Amino acid sequence: MEKPSKDLYYSYSPQKAWTQWVSQAMQPLFGGNLAPDALAQSILPGWTFANVVNVTEQNSSSPETERDVVAQQSYGKQLGRLMDAVMALIDELPKNARQNEAFDKLRELSEKINNIKKGWEPTRLRRLKEELESLRLNRPEEYRRIASDLVENAAALQTK
């Protein structure tokens, strides 16, 4: 009697057998494969499973420091502050010196970013309201302290 080849032995797995059996059993019911031939679907859109930027000793003298900085001050916040500073410097220039294509593009980018931020304001305000309501219900003393601070700040704004 001839021994089965090693390839056959090593290619068998219970999972593979189960998958083949299910596929064959379901084929008459569904008239083909259960899964599409091609599938392009986002999984958890907006989530990142790994750093977008890979910081190593190859591209940073101190990856640990950079990780801590980004954990507290995002790249977006850092770039936003730089953009605001450059825009302020541009505004200090004489009017004729402000006419520059690079400045125009930066101004346009800044406006687009500000419009995106404004678009998210209703969502942020709704979340803030929900957080304050949760605080009122679960930690009333802290809620009263924050509410008092808000009232003081609002009063200070009215006197200006």
N, C-alpha and C positions, 0 to 999 in steps of 0.2 A: 504494500500500500504506500502510495506517495504522500509525503508530508505536505501540508499547505505551505505556500511560499510565505516568507517573512513579511513581504509587502501586504499580503492579505491579512495576516495576523495583526500587524501594527496599524492597519488602516481601520479596523473595526473598533467602534465605540458604541456603548449603549445609547448615547445621545444621538449619534448619527442614525442608528437603527430606528429609534423612536421618531425622529424627524421624517425619515423616509416612510415609515408606516403611516403617520398622520397625513402626510402629503398624499399618499396613495388612497387612503380611506376617504379623504375629503374631496378629492378630485371629481367624483361623480356628482357630488352635491353642489359644488360651486363652478364646475365646468372649467377648471384650470387651477392655476396657482392661487394660493391665498394672498400672497404678497405681490405687489406690482413688480413689473420687470425693472423699472427704474423709479427711484424715490429720491426726491430732493426736498427735505423738510428741515426747518430750523428746529433745533432742540434747545429749549430755554433761551429764546432770543433776548439779547441784552445782557446775558450772563457771560462771564469770562472764566474759564476753568484754569487758566494759567496766566502769568503776567503777560501783558501785551508786549512789554519791552523786557527782554532778557538781559539782566544786568549781572555781569560776571567780572572776574578779575581781568578779563581780556579787554573790557571796555570801560572799566571804572577802577580808580585806585582804592575805593572803599565801598564795595557793594552793600555792606551792612548799613553804612551811614545813609546811602541813597535809599535803601528800603525803608529806613525809619523816617526819612524826610518825606517820601511819597506817602507813607502811611498817615502822616499828619497834615501834609500840604500836597494835595494832588497835583499832577502835571497840569491839569486844566486851570487850577487856581494859580499856579506859578506863572503859566503863560498869560492868564488874564491880567495879573498884576503888571507884568512886563508890557502888555499891550496898552493898558491904561496909562502907564508911565510914558511910553513912547507917544501916545496920542496927546498927552498933556504937553510934552516937549514940542510936538508939532504945532499945537495951538499957540505956543509962545513965540513961534517964528513970525517974522514979518509976513504980511498977507501974500506978497508975490513969491516968497520962498515956499509957501505951503502948496503951491501948484506943482505937484509931482506925482507921476503915475504910481509910484510905490506907496506914497502916502494915501492916494485915492483908494488903492486896493486894500490897504490896511483899514481905512475908514469904512469901506464897504463890508469887509469881514467883521469888523466890530459891530456894525449895525445888524448884520445877519445873526451874530451870536446873541446880541441883546434881544432881538425879536424871538429867538428860540427860548431864551430865558423868560421873556414876558408870556409866551405861550404856556409855560409850565406854572406860572404864578397861581392860577386857580387850583391846580392840583396840590401845590405846596400849601396854599392857604387852607384847603379842605383837610389835609393831613394835620396841619397845625391845630385846627379847630378840634379834630378828633383826639389829638394828644392832650389838649387842654381839658377836654371833657373827661378823658380817662384819668387824668391827674385829679380833677375835681372829685371824681367818685372814689378813687383809690388812695389819694394822699391829699386830703382837704387842706391841711396846714400849708403844705408846699404850694398848692394851688392858690391859696389866699396871698402868700408872699409874692408869687409871680404876678398875680392879678394886681396887687398893690403897686408893684414896680411898673407895670404897663400903664396904670392910671396916672402915676407920677410922670412918666415919659410923655404920655399924651397931653397932660396939662402943660408940661414944659414946651411942647411943640406949639400949643395954642398961644402962649405968651410971646413967642418970637415973631 
